[in-house]
Amino acid sequence: MSGNKCLSMISVLLVDDEPVILDIARAFLERHGEFSVTTVLSAQEGLTMLQEQSFDAVVSDYEMPVMNGLAFLRAIRENGNHIPFIIFTGRGREDVVIEALNAGADYYIQKGGDPRAQFTELAYKIRESVRKKKDIPPPAEHDHVRTKVITHLHAIKDLVAQLQATELTPGQEPLLQESGAHIKDLLNLFGEPRL
C-alpha cells in the first residue's frame, strides 16, 4: 500500500482544445483527491505552463490547431524534458499511434466508448507512467492481482475463441464479439499487447 502513498497528489497538465473534454476529464481525475489537474486549451499554452510550473505528467489531445499533440510532445522532448506524456485523442489511426510512441509518448489512449472505462484507463496509465518515471515499485499485492487478472482474461479469451469455432445461434455471435472486445480492452488497460 505504501506505493500509492508515495504517489499521492499527482499533478497533471491536461491539454485539449475542447473545453468540455477538459472539464469532464478534470472532474473525473480529481474526484478521489489523487490528481491535481491544470488545464490549458493549446499546446503553446502547455509549453508556457511547463516552463512556469512542474508537473508529474502531461495528457494531450492529438488534433489541435496550430500545434498538434505530436509537435507538442517533440517540443517538450527537444527541451530535454522526459515528463511522462500520454496522447489522449479521438484519432485512432495506427500510424499516429506508432509515430506518437516513437516520439517518446508513454501511452496512447483513444477517446470514445464508455466514458467511465476510458477515464479509468487514463487514470491508471497516468499512475503507471509516473510510478515508472519515479521508479516507485508497485505494491507486491498489485503485481500478484495483476498477474491473476491477466491469466484469467487470457483463459476467458481462449474460451470465447473456442465458442466462436462452434456452430452459434444468431443471438450468440454478437454476445461473443462483445465479450471479446471487453477482454481486449481489459488486456490493453493492463498494458498487455494487442493480440
ZABAMI-279957 format. One record per residue: x, y, z of N, C-alpha, C, O, CB in turn. Coordinates in steps of 0.02 Angstrom, whole numbers. Glycine has a CB too. Example, Ala and Ser with C-alpha at 12.3 -4.5 7.8 and 13.67 -1.06 7.14 Angstrom:
residues 2
[[660 -284 390] [615 -225 390] [660 -165 390] [712 -166 423] [565 -224 452]]
[[642 -112 354] [684 -53 357] [645 2 394] [670 57 402] [704 -30 286]]
This chain:
residues 195
[[40 -60 0] [0 0 0] [42 63 0] [19 116 -21] [-46 0 59]]
[[104 60 23] [144 119 28] [160 149 -40] [175 208 -45] [208 104 64]]
[[157 108 -96] [170 134 -163] [122 190 -180] [143 240 -209] [164 78 -214]]
[[58 182 -163] [9 234 -179] [20 296 -137] [8 351 -161] [-61 208 -168]]
[[44 289 -75] [56 348 -34] [113 390 -63] [112 451 -58] [74 327 38]]
[[162 356 -94] [217 393 -125] [192 434 -184] [223 484 -202] [272 345 -147]]
[[137 413 -213] [111 447 -272] [55 495 -256] [23 522 -302] [87 396 -321]]
[[40 508 -192] [-17 550 -176] [-12 617 -210] [42 647 -214] [-24 559 -100]]
[[-68 641 -235] [-75 704 -271] [-27 708 -331] [23 743 -328] [-64 762 -225]]
[[-44 674 -382] [-6 677 -445] [-30 739 -483] [-89 748 -495] [-16 611 -488]]
[[18 781 -501] [0 842 -537] [1 828 -612] [51 804 -639] [48 901 -520]]
[[-54 845 -645] [-63 830 -717] [-77 894 -755] [-119 934 -734] [-120 778 -727]]
[[-42 903 -811] [-58 956 -858] [-99 925 -914] [-76 881 -949] [8 991 -887]]
[[-161 948 -921] [-208 921 -970] [-218 972 -1025] [-238 1029 -1013] [-276 902 -936]]
[[-203 951 -1087] [-205 997 -1144] [-254 972 -1197] [-247 917 -1223] [-135 1005 -1175]]
[[-305 1013 -1211] [-356 995 -1261] [-389 1059 -1284] [-400 1104 -1243] [-409 944 -1232]]
[[-405 1064 -1348] [-437 1125 -1372] [-513 1124 -1362] [-547 1172 -1382] [-421 1134 -1446]]
[[-539 1071 -1331] [-611 1068 -1317] [-623 1076 -1242] [-607 1031 -1203] [-641 1000 -1343]]
[[-651 1134 -1222] [-662 1147 -1150] [-704 1094 -1116] [-693 1079 -1057] [-695 1214 -1142]]
[[-753 1065 -1151] [-797 1014 -1121] [-756 953 -1101] [-766 925 -1047] [-853 994 -1171]]
[[-710 931 -1145] [-668 873 -1129] [-624 889 -1068] [-616 847 -1024] [-623 854 -1190]]
[[-596 950 -1067] [-554 969 -1010] [-594 966 -945] [-569 940 -895] [-526 1040 -1020]]
[[-655 992 -946] [-696 993 -885] [-713 922 -861] [-708 907 -802] [-761 1032 -897]]
[[-733 879 -908] [-753 811 -890] [-692 772 -864] [-697 739 -812] [-783 774 -952]]
[[-636 777 -900] [-576 741 -879] [-552 765 -810] [-534 724 -768] [-519 749 -931]]
[[-552 831 -800] [-529 857 -735] [-575 832 -679] [-552 811 -627] [-527 934 -736]]
[[-641 836 -691] [-689 814 -640] [-678 741 -622] [-679 722 -564] [-762 826 -664]]
[[-668 699 -673] [-659 628 -660] [-594 616 -622] [-593 580 -572] [-659 588 -726]]
[[-539 646 -646] [-474 633 -616] [-468 660 -544] [-435 630 -502] [-420 663 -658]]
[[-501 717 -531] [-493 748 -465] [-543 723 -413] [-538 741 -355] [-501 823 -471]]
[[-590 682 -434] [-645 665 -387] [-624 625 -326] [-657 628 -275] [-697 626 -424]]
[[-568 588 -330] [-546 549 -272] [-488 581 -235] [-461 552 -188] [-527 479 -293]]
[[-467 641 -256] [-413 676 -222] [-344 649 -236] [-296 664 -200] [-424 674 -149]]
[[-337 609 -289] [-273 579 -307] [-234 622 -357] [-173 622 -357] [-283 509 -336]]
[[-271 660 -398] [-240 700 -451] [-256 774 -440] [-311 792 -419] [-264 677 -520]]
[[-207 816 -457] [-217 888 -460] [-209 906 -533] [-155 897 -561] [-166 928 -413]]
[[-262 931 -565] [-261 941 -638] [-262 1015 -656] [-304 1053 -633] [-321 906 -670]]
[[-215 1035 -699] [-213 1102 -728] [-231 1094 -801] [-203 1052 -836] [-143 1137 -718]]
[[-278 1135 -826] [-299 1129 -896] [-279 1190 -937] [-280 1247 -913] [-374 1118 -900]]
[[-260 1177 -1000] [-247 1230 -1049] [-277 1209 -1116] [-287 1150 -1129] [-170 1243 -1055]]
[[-292 1259 -1158] [-328 1248 -1220] [-284 1240 -1282] [-309 1230 -1337] [-375 1303 -1232]]
[[-217 1245 -1274] [-173 1237 -1332] [-105 1212 -1311] [-85 1217 -1253] [-167 1304 -1370]]
[[-69 1184 -1359] [-2 1159 -1347] [45 1217 -1328] [89 1209 -1286] [25 1121 -1408]]
[[35 1275 -1360] [77 1333 -1345] [69 1352 -1271] [119 1366 -1237] [60 1393 -1390]]
[[6 1354 -1247] [-6 1369 -1176] [26 1315 -1132] [52 1329 -1078] [-82 1374 -1162]]
[[24 1253 -1157] [54 1197 -1120] [129 1206 -1112] [156 1195 -1058] [40 1131 -1155]]
[[163 1227 -1166] [236 1238 -1162] [252 1294 -1113] [300 1288 -1075] [263 1256 -1232]]
[[212 1347 -1114] [222 1403 -1067] [213 1379 -995] [253 1394 -951] [173 1461 -1082]]
[[159 1340 -984] [144 1315 -917] [200 1270 -891] [216 1272 -832] [77 1276 -918]]
[[229 1229 -936] [284 1184 -915] [347 1223 -896] [387 1198 -857] [300 1135 -972]]
[[355 1282 -923] [413 1324 -904] [401 1358 -836] [448 1372 -799] [426 1378 -958]]
[[337 1370 -821] [321 1406 -759] [311 1360 -699] [318 1382 -642] [259 1447 -770]]
[[293 1298 -711] [272 1254 -657] [295 1183 -672] [304 1166 -731] [195 1256 -648]]
[[305 1142 -621] [323 1072 -635] [262 1028 -625] [220 1040 -582] [382 1049 -588]]
[[258 977 -666] [203 929 -665] [232 858 -664] [289 847 -683] [156 939 -726]]
[[191 811 -642] [211 741 -642] [198 708 -709] [232 660 -727] [175 703 -586]]
[[148 733 -746] [130 702 -810] [93 752 -854] [63 800 -830] [87 639 -799]]
[[96 740 -920] [58 780 -968] [11 733 -1005] [31 679 -1027] [106 817 -1018]]
[[-52 755 -1012] [-101 719 -1053] [-122 768 -1107] [-146 823 -1092] [-163 693 -1010]]
[[-114 749 -1171] [-128 795 -1225] [-171 764 -1279] [-163 705 -1296] [-64 820 -1255]]
[[-216 804 -1306] [-254 786 -1365] [-205 783 -1424] [-150 810 -1421] [-312 837 -1379]]
[[-225 749 -1478] [-183 747 -1538] [-201 804 -1585] [-159 845 -1604] [-191 679 -1574]]
[[-265 807 -1605] [-287 856 -1655] [-304 923 -1622] [-356 930 -1591] [-347 831 -1694]]
[[-258 970 -1629] [-269 1038 -1604] [-242 1087 -1656] [-195 1071 -1692] [-233 1050 -1534]]
[[-272 1146 -1661] [-248 1194 -1711] [-178 1220 -1694] [-157 1217 -1636] [-296 1253 -1716]]
[[-143 1243 -1743] [-75 1272 -1740] [-23 1219 -1724] [22 1206 -1764] [-73 1329 -1688]]
[[-26 1188 -1665] [22 1137 -1645] [-16 1076 -1619] [-52 1080 -1570] [72 1164 -1590]]
[[-8 1019 -1655] [-43 959 -1632] [-6 925 -1575] [48 947 -1554] [-53 910 -1691]]
[[-34 871 -1550] [-5 837 -1492] [64 809 -1504] [106 809 -1458] [-50 781 -1471]]
[[78 785 -1565] [144 758 -1580] [196 813 -1582] [252 805 -1557] [143 720 -1646]]
[[179 870 -1612] [226 927 -1614] [239 951 -1543] [296 970 -1526] [198 986 -1659]]
[[187 952 -1501] [192 971 -1431] [241 924 -1395] [285 946 -1358] [123 971 -1397]]
[[231 859 -1404] [275 809 -1374] [347 818 -1396] [393 817 -1355] [251 738 -1392]]
[[357 828 -1462] [426 837 -1487] [458 900 -1457] [517 899 -1439] [426 843 -1564]]
[[419 954 -1451] [446 1016 -1422] [468 1005 -1350] [520 1030 -1328] [394 1073 -1425]]
[[429 966 -1312] [446 950 -1242] [510 909 -1239] [555 923 -1200] [387 913 -1207]]
[[513 857 -1281] [572 813 -1281] [635 850 -1305] [689 838 -1279] [559 752 -1326]]
[[627 896 -1353] [685 934 -1378] [713 980 -1323] [772 997 -1324] [665 977 -1439]]
[[670 999 -1275] [694 1039 -1218] [726 997 -1164] [745 1022 -1111] [635 1078 -1188]]
[[733 932 -1178] [765 886 -1130] [719 865 -1073] [742 837 -1023] [825 919 -1101]]
[[654 877 -1081] [606 859 -1029] [578 789 -1043] [550 777 -1097] [548 911 -1025]]
[[587 743 -996] [564 674 -1005] [502 658 -963] [492 602 -942] [619 625 -989]]
[[462 709 -951] [400 701 -913] [356 648 -946] [351 646 -1007] [362 769 -907]]
[[322 606 -906] [275 558 -936] [224 595 -979] [195 645 -957] [241 516 -881]]
[[212 570 -1040] [169 603 -1088] [120 553 -1117] [140 501 -1143] [210 637 -1145]]
[[55 568 -1112] [3 523 -1136] [-38 560 -1189] [-64 614 -1177] [-43 498 -1078]]
[[-42 530 -1249] [-85 557 -1301] [-155 529 -1289] [-164 468 -1283] [-59 539 -1375]]
[[-204 574 -1283] [-274 555 -1267] [-317 586 -1322] [-332 646 -1319] [-296 579 -1194]]
[[-337 546 -1371] [-368 575 -1430] [-421 532 -1462] [-423 471 -1451] [-316 590 -1480]]
[[-463 563 -1501] [-514 528 -1539] [-486 497 -1602] [-518 455 -1633] [-571 575 -1557]]
[[-426 516 -1620] [-395 490 -1681] [-363 423 -1666] [-321 418 -1621] [-343 540 -1710]]
[[-382 371 -1704] [-357 304 -1688] [-317 271 -1742] [-309 210 -1742] [-414 262 -1672]]
[[-289 310 -1789] [-250 280 -1843] [-186 249 -1816] [-153 278 -1772] [-234 331 -1897]]
[[-170 190 -1842] [-111 154 -1817] [-47 193 -1829] [-1 191 -1787] [-106 86 -1851]]
[[-41 229 -1886] [20 266 -1900] [31 322 -1849] [88 338 -1832] [18 294 -1970]]
[[-24 352 -1825] [-19 405 -1775] [5 375 -1708] [46 404 -1673] [-87 441 -1766]]
[[-22 316 -1691] [-2 282 -1630] [73 267 -1631] [109 282 -1584] [-43 217 -1620]]
[[96 238 -1686] [167 221 -1693] [210 283 -1690] [262 284 -1656] [179 183 -1759]]
[[189 336 -1725] [227 398 -1725] [232 428 -1655] [284 452 -1634] [196 449 -1774]]
[[176 426 -1619] [174 453 -1550] [221 414 -1504] [258 445 -1466] [102 451 -1522]]
[[219 349 -1508] [262 308 -1465] [336 317 -1484] [380 319 -1441] [242 234 -1469]]
[[350 322 -1549] [419 333 -1572] [445 401 -1551] [505 410 -1540] [423 325 -1648]]
[[400 450 -1545] [420 518 -1525] [430 523 -1449] [454 574 -1424] [366 569 -1547]]
[[413 470 -1413] [425 471 -1341] [364 473 -1297] [369 484 -1237] [468 528 -1324]]
[[305 462 -1327] [244 459 -1286] [247 395 -1244] [270 343 -1267] [178 461 -1330]]
[[223 400 -1182] [223 342 -1138] [163 296 -1154] [170 235 -1154] [220 363 -1064]]
[[106 327 -1168] [46 289 -1185] [5 327 -1236] [14 388 -1245] [5 274 -1121]]
[[-40 291 -1268] [-86 320 -1316] [-155 292 -1299] [-165 231 -1300] [-65 302 -1391]]
[[-202 336 -1284] [-269 314 -1266] [-319 346 -1313] [-318 406 -1325] [-286 332 -1192]]
[[-363 304 -1340] [-413 330 -1387] [-477 350 -1351] [-504 312 -1311] [-429 277 -1441]]
[[-500 411 -1365] [-563 434 -1337] [-620 396 -1370] [-614 369 -1424] [-572 511 -1346]]
[[-676 395 -1335] [-736 363 -1363] [-755 303 -1322] [-716 278 -1281] [-724 343 -1436]]
[[-815 280 -1334] [-840 222 -1296] [-865 243 -1227] [-885 301 -1217] [-785 170 -1289]]
[[-863 197 -1181] [-888 209 -1114] [-843 258 -1077] [-785 243 -1065] [-893 142 -1075]]
[[-869 318 -1059] [-827 368 -1026] [-795 343 -962] [-737 358 -948] [-868 430 -1011]]
[[-832 305 -922] [-804 281 -859] [-743 236 -871] [-691 244 -838] [-857 242 -818]]
[[-748 190 -919] [-692 145 -935] [-634 185 -963] [-576 173 -946] [-714 91 -986]]
[[-649 234 -1006] [-598 274 -1038] [-559 315 -986] [-497 318 -989] [-629 321 -1089]]
[[-594 348 -940] [-559 389 -890] [-526 347 -836] [-477 368 -806] [-608 438 -859]]
[[-553 287 -823] [-520 241 -777] [-454 219 -808] [-403 215 -773] [-566 179 -762]]
[[-454 204 -873] [-392 185 -907] [-343 243 -906] [-283 233 -894] [-407 164 -980]]
[[-368 305 -918] [-324 363 -917] [-291 371 -848] [-231 382 -844] [-364 427 -935]]
[[-330 366 -795] [-304 373 -727] [-251 319 -714] [-198 333 -685] [-361 368 -675]]
[[-265 258 -735] [-218 202 -725] [-152 216 -761] [-99 206 -733] [-249 136 -749]]
[[-157 238 -824] [-96 249 -864] [-56 309 -837] [5 309 -840] [-115 261 -938]]
[[-90 360 -812] [-54 416 -780] [-15 389 -720] [45 402 -713] [-103 473 -759]]
[[-51 351 -677] [-19 323 -617] [42 281 -635] [95 287 -606] [-69 281 -578]]
[[33 237 -685] [86 192 -705] [146 230 -733] [203 215 -716] [61 143 -757]]
[[133 279 -777] [189 316 -807] [228 355 -755] [289 360 -758] [164 363 -863]]
[[192 384 -706] [226 422 -653] [265 375 -607] [321 389 -587] [174 463 -611]]
[[235 318 -591] [268 268 -549] [333 245 -582] [385 241 -549] [221 207 -535]]
[[330 230 -647] [390 207 -683] [443 262 -685] [502 248 -675] [372 185 -754]]
[[421 323 -697] [468 380 -701] [503 390 -634] [563 403 -632] [431 444 -723]]
[[465 386 -580] [493 396 -513] [524 333 -485] [552 333 -430] [439 421 -466]]
[[520 279 -525] [549 215 -505] [521 190 -438] [558 164 -396] [625 222 -500]]
[[456 199 -429] [423 175 -368] [396 105 -383] [354 97 -427] [365 224 -345]]
[[419 55 -346] [394 -12 -360] [319 -17 -341] [298 12 -291] [435 -65 -322]]
[[281 -54 -381] [211 -62 -363] [206 -104 -299] [250 -144 -284] [171 -94 -420]]
[[151 -95 -262] [142 -138 -204] [143 -211 -225] [119 -228 -279] [76 -121 -167]]
[[171 -255 -183] [177 -326 -200] [110 -356 -219] [105 -396 -266] [208 -364 -142]]
[[58 -337 -182] [-8 -367 -197] [-33 -344 -265] [-73 -379 -297] [-59 -349 -141]]
[[-12 -286 -287] [-32 -259 -352] [-8 -307 -408] [-47 -325 -451] [-3 -188 -364]]
[[56 -327 -406] [83 -372 -457] [48 -440 -455] [33 -468 -508] [158 -381 -446]]
[[35 -465 -395] [2 -530 -388] [-68 -528 -418] [-87 -572 -456] [-1 -551 -314]]
[[-106 -477 -400] [-175 -470 -425] [-174 -459 -501] [-214 -490 -537] [-212 -410 -390]]
[[-129 -416 -525] [-124 -402 -597] [-111 -467 -636] [-143 -479 -687] [-68 -350 -611]]
[[-63 -507 -612] [-46 -570 -645] [-107 -616 -647] [-121 -647 -699] [13 -604 -610]]
[[-142 -622 -591] [-201 -666 -588] [-256 -642 -636] [-286 -682 -672] [-229 -669 -516]]
[[-268 -575 -638] [-320 -548 -682] [-302 -561 -755] [-344 -582 -794] [-329 -472 -669]]
[[-239 -550 -773] [-218 -560 -842] [-223 -634 -861] [-245 -651 -916] [-145 -536 -853]]
[[-204 -678 -815] [-209 -750 -828] [-282 -770 -840] [-297 -807 -887] [-181 -790 -768]]
[[-328 -745 -799] [-399 -760 -807] [-426 -730 -872] [-466 -762 -906] [-440 -733 -747]]
[[-405 -670 -890] [-428 -639 -953] [-406 -680 -1013] [-445 -690 -1060] [-401 -567 -959]]
[[-344 -705 -1012] [-320 -747 -1067] [-360 -813 -1070] [-376 -837 -1124] [-245 -762 -1059]]
[[-376 -840 -1012] [-416 -902 -1010] [-486 -890 -1039] [-511 -931 -1078] [-421 -929 -938]]
[[-517 -834 -1020] [-584 -817 -1046] [-580 -805 -1122] [-624 -826 -1159] [-613 -754 -1010]]
[[-527 -771 -1143] [-516 -757 -1215] [-512 -823 -1254] [-541 -829 -1308] [-451 -716 -1225]]
[[-476 -873 -1226] [-471 -938 -1258] [-539 -973 -1262] [-556 -1004 -1312] [-421 -982 -1221]]
[[-578 -967 -1208] [-645 -997 -1207] [-690 -965 -1259] [-728 -999 -1294] [-677 -991 -1138]]
[[-687 -899 -1265] [-726 -863 -1315] [-706 -886 -1385] [-749 -897 -1428] [-717 -785 -1309]]
[[-641 -894 -1398] [-616 -918 -1462] [-643 -989 -1477] [-661 -1004 -1534] [-539 -917 -1464]]
[[-644 -1032 -1426] [-670 -1100 -1435] [-745 -1098 -1451] [-768 -1135 -1494] [-658 -1142 -1371]]
[[-782 -1055 -1417] [-853 -1048 -1431] [-865 -1022 -1501] [-912 -1045 -1535] [-886 -1002 -1380]]
[[-824 -975 -1524] [-833 -947 -1591] [-819 -999 -1645] [-844 -992 -1701] [-786 -887 -1600]]
[[-780 -1050 -1628] [-764 -1103 -1677] [-822 -1154 -1683] [-822 -1195 -1728] [-700 -1139 -1656]]
[[-871 -1150 -1638] [-928 -1196 -1641] [-985 -1164 -1680] [-981 -1105 -1699] [-952 -1216 -1569]]
[[-1037 -1202 -1691] [-1095 -1175 -1727] [-1136 -1133 -1678] [-1161 -1159 -1628] [-1139 -1233 -1758]]
[[-1142 -1069 -1694] [-1176 -1023 -1648] [-1245 -1005 -1674] [-1258 -1006 -1734] [-1135 -959 -1639]]
[[-1290 -989 -1628] [-1354 -963 -1648] [-1344 -889 -1665] [-1295 -859 -1643] [-1408 -972 -1591]]
[[-1390 -859 -1704] [-1382 -789 -1722] [-1377 -742 -1662] [-1344 -690 -1666] [-1441 -767 -1766]]
[[-1408 -760 -1606] [-1405 -718 -1546] [-1339 -723 -1508] [-1322 -678 -1470] [-1462 -736 -1500]]
[[-1304 -779 -1517] [-1242 -789 -1480] [-1182 -751 -1509] [-1138 -728 -1472] [-1226 -863 -1477]]
[[-1180 -744 -1575] [-1123 -713 -1608] [-1109 -642 -1583] [-1052 -626 -1566] [-1134 -711 -1683]]
[[-1160 -596 -1580] [-1146 -529 -1555] [-1122 -529 -1482] [-1080 -488 -1463] [-1208 -485 -1561]]
[[-1149 -574 -1441] [-1128 -578 -1371] [-1055 -598 -1365] [-1017 -571 -1325] [-1171 -628 -1332]]
[[-1034 -646 -1406] [-964 -668 -1405] [-918 -613 -1431] [-863 -603 -1405] [-955 -731 -1447]]
[[-940 -577 -1483] [-899 -522 -1509] [-890 -467 -1457] [-836 -441 -1448] [-931 -492 -1573]]
[[-945 -451 -1422] [-941 -400 -1370] [-896 -424 -1312] [-857 -385 -1285] [-1012 -383 -1343]]
[[-902 -487 -1294] [-859 -515 -1241] [-786 -510 -1261] [-744 -490 -1221] [-878 -588 -1226]]
[[-771 -526 -1324] [-703 -522 -1349] [-677 -451 -1346] [-619 -439 -1329] [-699 -548 -1419]]
[[-720 -402 -1364] [-700 -332 -1362] [-684 -309 -1291] [-636 -273 -1279] [-755 -287 -1393]]
[[-726 -331 -1243] [-714 -313 -1172] [-648 -344 -1147] [-610 -311 -1111] [-773 -337 -1128]]
[[-635 -406 -1165] [-573 -439 -1144] [-513 -401 -1173] [-465 -388 -1137] [-572 -513 -1168]]
[[-517 -384 -1237] [-463 -347 -1270] [-451 -280 -1235] [-393 -261 -1224] [-480 -336 -1345]]
[[-505 -244 -1219] [-499 -180 -1185] [-465 -188 -1116] [-422 -148 -1097] [-568 -147 -1177]]
[[-485 -239 -1080] [-456 -251 -1014] [-382 -269 -1019] [-341 -246 -979] [-494 -307 -977]]
[[-364 -311 -1068] [-294 -328 -1077] [-253 -266 -1095] [-196 -258 -1072] [-286 -382 -1132]]
[[-281 -223 -1136] [-247 -160 -1153] [-238 -116 -1092] [-186 -85 -1082] [-285 -121 -1208]]
[[-289 -114 -1050] [-287 -75 -989] [-228 -97 -945] [-196 -56 -912] [-353 -80 -950]]
[[-215 -162 -945] [-160 -188 -905] [-94 -188 -942] [-45 -216 -918] [-176 -259 -883]]
[[-92 -155 -1000] [-29 -148 -1037] [-10 -210 -1075] [48 -217 -1095] [25 -130 -990]]
[[-57 -256 -1085] [-42 -315 -1124] [-46 -297 -1198] [-89 -257 -1217] [-92 -373 -1107]]
[[-3 -325 -1239] [-4 -308 -1310] [-68 -333 -1343] [-99 -381 -1321] [56 -338 -1346]]
[[-87 -298 -1395] [-146 -320 -1433] [-130 -387 -1465] [-77 -397 -1494] [-167 -267 -1488]]
[[-178 -433 -1459] [-166 -500 -1487] [-214 -514 -1544] [-211 -567 -1574] [-172 -554 -1432]]
